[in-house]
């Protein structure tokens, strides 16, 4: 991962944690820091953890949910994720409780 931007590393790390929890069970570590995330290109009929943009009020996918919605929102902690809205590019900061699993259509 040498040379990768922090957002790319953070996005991959969160996706890996979800994938592991979906495959073998167990909790996801608390999100206790602010993680910048890279922008993704969502695929139709795929589950993503998403946040609501306060500017355009749309639900924006931020990283893949490999549990296909089965984990609900497994995130806890005092930290946040920061990601650009998929629709209006506004930088959104969201606490762990504000992350939702959504099927992208």
Helices and strands as residue ranges (DSSP letters): H 6-24, E 34-36, E 46-52, E 59-64, E 80-84, E 91-95, G 96-98, E 100-104
